[in-house]
Amino acid sequence: MNEKVKTPHPTFLQSLQTLLTLTKETKEIRLQQMFAILSGKGYAALLILISFPFCLPIQIPGFSLFFGALLAFIGLRLAFGKHPWWPKWMLNKTVKSKNLETAVEKTIHAVIYCKKILKPRFTFLARNPLLHRMHGIVILILSLLLAIPIPLPFTNMVVAIPILFFGLGLLEEDGIFIFIAYMLSFLGIGLFFGIFWYSKGHLERILS
């Protein structure tokens, strides 16, 4: 009696390699294509891929608004315990292959490096449904801050890095990375609060 051999799902790195190959074959890639390649990895894979370019000390004008909104949508879905789903208008959006190629290449290098220290531990932080909702709320707040166009260096980094750690922690069920993500989130949110408070006081002094 013949038994069907189950084909193993591609790993996250294999999916990234597939996406990288696609960027070399076309000028633009629809988000639907990107999501299809990363399907099966949940929202964690997208958190990593989308947030990583903003973790670099080089700000890309105009990109943080759209991708911050995209990350906020992911956070909102996580907060409500919803499975991956995307509205049609978002699926039809396109990204220039050249920009995506650079992001994917750097993400591959980062994931290979992080694989050396990532491992399942304190897995309740990655598996508990209630905690997933908390993760989603924090990711939503960080993403909205990322979407705000503040002309100051490193402001994108302080909110993007925690999102990256959330993604890595959820992908590999590493509670240590999720814990670090929360610590970095508090610092990032605190920094933005300080910027808003200072700006408000400065504006009041000018107007008074």
Disulfide bonds with the S-S distance in Angstrom:
none
